[in-house]
Amino acid sequence: MKPPVQCQSMADIRTEIDRLDSSVMALLAQRAAYIERAAQIKAQGGLPARLTDRVNEVLANVAAHAAGSGLPAAPYVEMWRVLIEAAIAREEEILQESSKDDR
């Protein structure tokens, strides 16, 4: 890993961004595995996929993390909204599959 200040060319920058993107995708895959498990637990407990209080909590956490990292909160909160909606959609698929299995 090269710190930004040590990058001497656009090729260096692109290499580091590609490396970071790969790491971000690996983390998102881990997050998705937790979403899968959350849906299984929600199915067992009769909980809905969308828990509004939790959505709001996650978005507040993202805003705080962004601000703490010196980033503007708004674009990251919007990115997380998309991420959350995708997670809820996946949970709903799992909950529907689970309800079919219960019949």
OpenMM code with the backbone's topology and positions (N, CA, C; nanometers):
from openmm import Vec3, app, unit

residues = "MET LYS PRO PRO VAL GLN CYS GLN SER MET ALA ASP ILE ARG THR GLU ILE ASP ARG LEU ASP SER SER VAL MET ALA LEU LEU ALA GLN ARG ALA ALA TYR ILE GLU ARG ALA ALA GLN ILE LYS ALA GLN GLY GLY LEU PRO ALA ARG LEU THR ASP ARG VAL ASN GLU VAL LEU ALA ASN VAL ALA ALA HIS ALA ALA GLY SER GLY LEU PRO ALA ALA PRO TYR VAL GLU MET TRP ARG VAL LEU ILE GLU ALA ALA ILE ALA ARG GLU GLU GLU ILE LEU GLN GLU SER SER LYS ASP ASP ARG".split()
positions = [
    Vec3(0.0840, -0.1177, 0.0000),
    Vec3(0.0000, 0.0000, 0.0000),
    Vec3(0.0885, 0.1239, 0.0000),
    Vec3(0.0577, 0.2125, -0.0929),
    Vec3(0.1291, 0.3392, -0.1029),
    Vec3(0.0394, 0.4498, -0.0513),
    Vec3(0.0865, 0.5297, 0.0429),
    Vec3(0.0065, 0.6464, 0.0834),
    Vec3(-0.0094, 0.7414, -0.0362),
    Vec3(-0.1189, 0.8156, -0.0425),
    Vec3(-0.1417, 0.9060, -0.1554),
    Vec3(-0.0230, 0.9968, -0.1864),
    Vec3(0.0426, 1.0473, -0.0836),
    Vec3(0.1535, 1.1402, -0.1058),
    Vec3(0.2711, 1.0737, -0.1774),
    Vec3(0.2814, 0.9431, -0.1694),
    Vec3(0.3907, 0.8711, -0.2347),
    Vec3(0.3586, 0.8310, -0.3786),
    Vec3(0.2348, 0.8492, -0.4215),
    Vec3(0.1978, 0.8179, -0.5588),
    Vec3(0.2563, 0.9239, -0.6513),
    Vec3(0.3268, 0.8768, -0.7516),
    Vec3(0.3964, 0.9678, -0.8421),
    Vec3(0.3296, 0.9791, -0.9787),
    Vec3(0.2307, 0.8941, -1.0047),
    Vec3(0.1662, 0.8964, -1.1354),
    Vec3(0.0200, 0.8561, -1.1212),
    Vec3(-0.0560, 0.8778, -1.2267),
    Vec3(-0.1952, 0.8330, -1.2273),
    Vec3(-0.2018, 0.6810, -1.2207),
    Vec3(-0.1023, 0.6135, -1.2777),
    Vec3(-0.0997, 0.4666, -1.2677),
    Vec3(-0.0884, 0.4238, -1.1216),
    Vec3(-0.0047, 0.4913, -1.0450),
    Vec3(0.0067, 0.4621, -0.9015),
    Vec3(-0.1278, 0.4840, -0.8321),
    Vec3(-0.1903, 0.5971, -0.8606),
    Vec3(-0.3198, 0.6301, -0.7996),
    Vec3(-0.4227, 0.5232, -0.8351),
    Vec3(-0.4291, 0.4877, -0.9636),
    Vec3(-0.5276, 0.3889, -1.0086),
    Vec3(-0.5039, 0.2528, -0.9439),
    Vec3(-0.3795, 0.2145, -0.9304),
    Vec3(-0.3472, 0.0874, -0.8651),
    Vec3(-0.3989, 0.0864, -0.7219),
    Vec3(-0.3749, 0.1944, -0.6507),
    Vec3(-0.4181, 0.2015, -0.5103),
    Vec3(-0.5696, 0.2079, -0.4985),
    Vec3(-0.6347, 0.2818, -0.5875),
    Vec3(-0.7811, 0.2876, -0.5850),
    Vec3(-0.8391, 0.1501, -0.6157),
    Vec3(-0.7829, 0.0804, -0.7152),
    Vec3(-0.8305, -0.0545, -0.7469),
    Vec3(-0.8116, -0.1491, -0.6298),
    Vec3(-0.6997, -0.1353, -0.5588),
    Vec3(-0.6737, -0.2187, -0.4409),
    Vec3(-0.7775, -0.1894, -0.3330),
    Vec3(-0.8044, -0.0623, -0.3103),
    Vec3(-0.9050, -0.0249, -0.2106),
    Vec3(-1.0440, -0.0734, -0.2506),
    Vec3(-1.0772, -0.0585, -0.3785),
    Vec3(-1.2081, -0.1054, -0.4246),
    Vec3(-1.2245, -0.2555, -0.4003),
    Vec3(-1.1185, -0.3311, -0.4231),
    Vec3(-1.1229, -0.4748, -0.3969),
    Vec3(-1.1471, -0.5021, -0.2484),
    Vec3(-1.0810, -0.4255, -0.1638),
    Vec3(-1.1002, -0.4416, -0.0188),
    Vec3(-1.2418, -0.4037, 0.0227),
    Vec3(-1.2946, -0.2969, -0.0347),
    Vec3(-1.4311, -0.2547, -0.0036),
    Vec3(-1.5296, -0.3637, -0.0452),
    Vec3(-1.5097, -0.4230, -0.1639),
    Vec3(-1.6001, -0.5287, -0.2096),
    Vec3(-1.5932, -0.6501, -0.1172),
    Vec3(-1.4749, -0.6836, -0.0706),
    Vec3(-1.4612, -0.7956, 0.0233),
    Vec3(-1.5384, -0.7665, 0.1521),
    Vec3(-1.5314, -0.6441, 0.1995),
    Vec3(-1.6067, -0.6065, 0.3195),
    Vec3(-1.7571, -0.6093, 0.2937),
    Vec3(-1.7980, -0.5640, 0.1758),
    Vec3(-1.9409, -0.5691, 0.1431),
    Vec3(-1.9907, -0.7132, 0.1338),
    Vec3(-1.9064, -0.8032, 0.0861),
    Vec3(-1.9436, -0.9448, 0.0824),
    Vec3(-1.9611, -0.9985, 0.2253),
    Vec3(-1.8748, -0.9570, 0.3158),
    Vec3(-1.8897, -0.9976, 0.4559),
    Vec3(-2.0194, -0.9420, 0.5128),
    Vec3(-2.0477, -0.8164, 0.4808),
    Vec3(-2.1709, -0.7529, 0.5281),
    Vec3(-2.2923, -0.8305, 0.4766),
    Vec3(-2.2862, -0.8705, 0.3490),
    Vec3(-2.3966, -0.9453, 0.2889),
    Vec3(-2.4195, -1.0781, 0.3601),
    Vec3(-2.3130, -1.1412, 0.4053),
    Vec3(-2.3283, -1.2665, 0.4801),
    Vec3(-2.4030, -1.2423, 0.6113),
    Vec3(-2.3768, -1.1298, 0.6758),
    Vec3(-2.4506, -1.0962, 0.7986),
    Vec3(-2.5976, -1.0669, 0.7671),
    Vec3(-2.6222, -1.0060, 0.6526),
    Vec3(-2.7606, -0.9796, 0.6111),
    Vec3(-2.8348, -1.1113, 0.5913),
    Vec3(-2.7682, -1.2069, 0.5265),
    Vec3(-2.8292, -1.3386, 0.5076),
    Vec3(-2.8679, -1.4001, 0.6424),
    Vec3(-2.7763, -1.3931, 0.7364),
    Vec3(-2.8028, -1.4511, 0.8689),
    Vec3(-2.9112, -1.3731, 0.9423),
    Vec3(-2.9095, -1.2414, 0.9285),
    Vec3(-3.0134, -1.1597, 0.9922),
    Vec3(-3.1509, -1.2007, 0.9413),
    Vec3(-3.1603, -1.2252, 0.8115),
    Vec3(-3.2892, -1.2655, 0.7548),
    Vec3(-3.3347, -1.3990, 0.8113),
    Vec3(-3.2418, -1.4914, 0.8296),
    Vec3(-3.2774, -1.6210, 0.8885),
    Vec3(-3.3292, -1.6027, 1.0307),
    Vec3(-3.2616, -1.5190, 1.1065),
    Vec3(-3.3033, -1.4943, 1.2456),
    Vec3(-3.4379, -1.4220, 1.2478),
    Vec3(-3.4558, -1.3247, 1.1572),
    Vec3(-3.5839, -1.2539, 1.1498),
    Vec3(-3.6969, -1.3505, 1.1152),
    Vec3(-3.6706, -1.4439, 1.0264),
    Vec3(-3.7726, -1.5426, 0.9893),
    Vec3(-3.8133, -1.6255, 1.1103),
    Vec3(-3.7154, -1.6658, 1.1893),
    Vec3(-3.7440, -1.7460, 1.3088),
    Vec3(-3.8240, -1.6659, 1.4112),
    Vec3(-3.7962, -1.5353, 1.4185),
    Vec3(-3.8625, -1.4513, 1.5177),
    Vec3(-3.9854, -1.3795, 1.4677),
    Vec3(-4.0202, -1.4016, 1.3412),
    Vec3(-4.1378, -1.3356, 1.2857),
    Vec3(-4.1201, -1.1858, 1.2664),
    Vec3(-3.9961, -1.1429, 1.2480),
    Vec3(-3.9688, -1.0005, 1.2296),
    Vec3(-3.9715, -0.9640, 1.0818),
    Vec3(-4.0090, -0.8394, 1.0511),
    Vec3(-4.0060, -0.7952, 0.9117),
    Vec3(-3.8631, -0.7626, 0.8681),
    Vec3(-3.8435, -0.7575, 0.7372),
    Vec3(-3.7117, -0.7220, 0.6845),
    Vec3(-3.6770, -0.5774, 0.7213),
    Vec3(-3.7727, -0.4877, 0.7051),
    Vec3(-3.7478, -0.3459, 0.7313),
    Vec3(-3.7786, -0.3138, 0.8773),
    Vec3(-3.6755, -0.2728, 0.9477),
    Vec3(-3.6902, -0.2245, 1.0859),
    Vec3(-3.6468, -0.0780, 1.0833),
    Vec3(-3.7429, 0.0104, 1.0749),
    Vec3(-3.7162, 0.1528, 1.0514),
    Vec3(-3.6215, 0.2125, 1.1538),
    Vec3(-3.6381, 0.1772, 1.2799),
    Vec3(-3.5469, 0.2305, 1.3821),
    Vec3(-3.4025, 0.1912, 1.3536),
    Vec3(-3.3823, 0.0677, 1.3101),
    Vec3(-3.2469, 0.0217, 1.2789),
    Vec3(-3.1924, 0.0914, 1.1538),
    Vec3(-3.2755, 0.1100, 1.0529),
    Vec3(-3.2328, 0.1837, 0.9332),
    Vec3(-3.1846, 0.3220, 0.9728),
    Vec3(-3.2629, 0.3900, 1.0544),
    Vec3(-3.2254, 0.5248, 1.0984),
    Vec3(-3.0961, 0.5240, 1.1799),
    Vec3(-3.0797, 0.4213, 1.2626),
    Vec3(-2.9585, 0.4092, 1.3428),
    Vec3(-2.8356, 0.3894, 1.2537),
    Vec3(-2.8478, 0.3031, 1.1539),
    Vec3(-2.7351, 0.2783, 1.0627),
    Vec3(-2.6995, 0.4062, 0.9875),
    Vec3(-2.7998, 0.4776, 0.9395),
    Vec3(-2.7730, 0.6015, 0.8656),
    Vec3(-2.7086, 0.7070, 0.9552),
    Vec3(-2.7516, 0.7143, 1.0796),
    Vec3(-2.6897, 0.8077, 1.1744),
    Vec3(-2.5444, 0.7681, 1.2006),
    Vec3(-2.5193, 0.6379, 1.2117),
    Vec3(-2.3817, 0.5907, 1.2309),
    Vec3(-2.2941, 0.6285, 1.1122),
    Vec3(-2.3467, 0.6104, 0.9912),
    Vec3(-2.2708, 0.6442, 0.8706),
    Vec3(-2.2381, 0.7926, 0.8686),
    Vec3(-2.3363, 0.8754, 0.9004),
    Vec3(-2.3133, 1.0198, 0.9030),
    Vec3(-2.2050, 1.0553, 1.0041),
    Vec3(-2.2091, 0.9934, 1.1205),
    Vec3(-2.1085, 1.0207, 1.2238),
    Vec3(-1.9710, 0.9718, 1.1804),
    Vec3(-1.9634, 0.8529, 1.1205),
    Vec3(-1.8347, 0.8005, 1.0737),
    Vec3(-1.7774, 0.8888, 0.9632),
    Vec3(-1.8635, 0.9326, 0.8723),
    Vec3(-1.8173, 1.0202, 0.7645),
    Vec3(-1.7610, 1.1493, 0.8224),
    Vec3(-1.8362, 1.2113, 0.9111),
    Vec3(-1.7907, 1.3366, 0.9717),
    Vec3(-1.6612, 1.3164, 1.0483),
    Vec3(-1.6518, 1.2062, 1.1198),
    Vec3(-1.5304, 1.1765, 1.1951),
    Vec3(-1.4105, 1.1493, 1.1073),
    Vec3(-1.4368, 1.1145, 0.9821),
    Vec3(-1.3289, 1.0887, 0.8868),
    Vec3(-1.3001, 1.2092, 0.7982),
    Vec3(-1.3688, 1.3204, 0.8266),
    Vec3(-1.3477, 1.4410, 0.7473),
    Vec3(-1.4166, 1.4388, 0.6121),
    Vec3(-1.5188, 1.3548, 0.5994),
    Vec3(-1.5930, 1.3435, 0.4739),
    Vec3(-1.7299, 1.4079, 0.4888),
    Vec3(-1.7848, 1.4578, 0.3796),
    Vec3(-1.9212, 1.5113, 0.3870),
    Vec3(-2.0197, 1.3958, 0.4062),
    Vec3(-2.1091, 1.4094, 0.5001),
    Vec3(-2.1985, 1.2985, 0.5354),
    Vec3(-2.2991, 1.2659, 0.4256),
    Vec3(-2.3544, 1.3650, 0.3614),
    Vec3(-2.4683, 1.3439, 0.2708),
    Vec3(-2.4439, 1.2393, 0.1625),
    Vec3(-2.3346, 1.2447, 0.0871),
    Vec3(-2.3203, 1.1435, -0.0185),
    Vec3(-2.3035, 1.0017, 0.0355),
    Vec3(-2.2422, 0.9893, 0.1513),
    Vec3(-2.2227, 0.8556, 0.2090),
    Vec3(-2.3518, 0.8022, 0.2678),
    Vec3(-2.4308, 0.8892, 0.3260),
    Vec3(-2.5624, 0.8476, 0.3743),
    Vec3(-2.6465, 0.7996, 0.2563),
    Vec3(-2.6405, 0.8692, 0.1445),
    Vec3(-2.7159, 0.8268, 0.0263),
    Vec3(-2.6660, 0.6926, -0.0264),
    Vec3(-2.5341, 0.6733, -0.0276),
    Vec3(-2.4804, 0.5429, -0.0699),
    Vec3(-2.5320, 0.4330, 0.0215),
    Vec3(-2.5333, 0.4610, 0.1508),
    Vec3(-2.5800, 0.3597, 0.2456),
    Vec3(-2.7290, 0.3350, 0.2309),
    Vec3(-2.8052, 0.4353, 0.1943),
    Vec3(-2.9483, 0.4126, 0.1693),
    Vec3(-2.9655, 0.3065, 0.0606),
    Vec3(-2.8872, 0.3177, -0.0462),
    Vec3(-2.8930, 0.2191, -0.1541),
    Vec3(-2.8517, 0.0818, -0.1011),
    Vec3(-2.7436, 0.0780, -0.0240),
    Vec3(-2.6955, -0.0470, 0.0347),
    Vec3(-2.8026, -0.1090, 0.1248),
    Vec3(-2.8647, -0.0274, 0.2069),
    Vec3(-2.9688, -0.0761, 0.2985),
    Vec3(-3.0893, -0.1280, 0.2212),
    Vec3(-3.1308, -0.0555, 0.1185),
    Vec3(-3.2466, -0.1006, 0.0400),
    Vec3(-3.2169, -0.2337, -0.0287),
    Vec3(-3.0950, -0.2517, -0.0771),
    Vec3(-3.0568, -0.3798, -0.1366),
    Vec3(-3.0593, -0.4908, -0.0317),
    Vec3(-3.0128, -0.4598, 0.0887),
    Vec3(-3.0132, -0.5585, 0.1969),
    Vec3(-3.1559, -0.5954, 0.2358),
    Vec3(-3.2424, -0.4963, 0.2448),
    Vec3(-3.3823, -0.5234, 0.2798),
    Vec3(-3.4484, -0.6076, 0.1718),
    Vec3(-3.4205, -0.5771, 0.0458),
    Vec3(-3.4769, -0.6567, -0.0633),
    Vec3(-3.4315, -0.8013, -0.0529),
    Vec3(-3.3039, -0.8224, -0.0226),
    Vec3(-3.2535, -0.9600, -0.0071),
    Vec3(-3.3183, -1.0289, 0.1116),
    Vec3(-3.3312, -0.9572, 0.2223),
    Vec3(-3.3970, -1.0158, 0.3394),
    Vec3(-3.5406, -1.0540, 0.3069),
    Vec3(-3.6102, -0.9685, 0.2323),
    Vec3(-3.7488, -0.9993, 0.1962),
    Vec3(-3.7563, -1.1253, 0.1113),
    Vec3(-3.6597, -1.1439, 0.0208),
    Vec3(-3.6553, -1.2677, -0.0587),
    Vec3(-3.6411, -1.3894, 0.0329),
    Vec3(-3.5502, -1.3789, 0.1273),
    Vec3(-3.5269, -1.4909, 0.2195),
    Vec3(-3.6497, -1.5161, 0.3056),
    Vec3(-3.7130, -1.4099, 0.3529),
    Vec3(-3.8334, -1.4254, 0.4358),
    Vec3(-3.9455, -1.4906, 0.3555),
    Vec3(-3.9594, -1.4534, 0.2291),
    Vec3(-4.0622, -1.5159, 0.1449),
    Vec3(-4.0321, -1.6631, 0.1233),
    Vec3(-3.9058, -1.6952, 0.0980),
    Vec3(-3.8664, -1.8357, 0.0809),
    Vec3(-3.8950, -1.9142, 0.2086),
    Vec3(-3.8663, -1.8526, 0.3218),
    Vec3(-3.8877, -1.9185, 0.4500),
    Vec3(-4.0361, -1.9428, 0.4749),
    Vec3(-4.1184, -1.8465, 0.4385),
    Vec3(-4.2625, -1.8632, 0.4600),
    Vec3(-4.3179, -1.9714, 0.3691),
    Vec3(-4.2610, -1.9885, 0.2491),
    Vec3(-4.3028, -2.0976, 0.1597),
    Vec3(-4.2643, -2.2324, 0.2190),
    Vec3(-4.1457, -2.2361, 0.2809),
    Vec3(-4.0981, -2.3605, 0.3416),
    Vec3(-4.1847, -2.4017, 0.4609),
    Vec3(-4.2474, -2.3037, 0.5259),
    Vec3(-4.3293, -2.3327, 0.6441),
    Vec3(-4.4661, -2.3894, 0.6070),
    Vec3(-4.5009, -2.3806, 0.4813),
    Vec3(-4.6352, -2.4284, 0.4405),
    Vec3(-4.6408, -2.5770, 0.4262),
] * unit.nanometer
topology = app.Topology()
chain = topology.addChain("A")
for resn in residues:
    res = topology.addResidue(resn, chain)
    for name in ("N", "CA", "C"):
        topology.addAtom(name, app.Element.getBySymbol(name[0]), res)
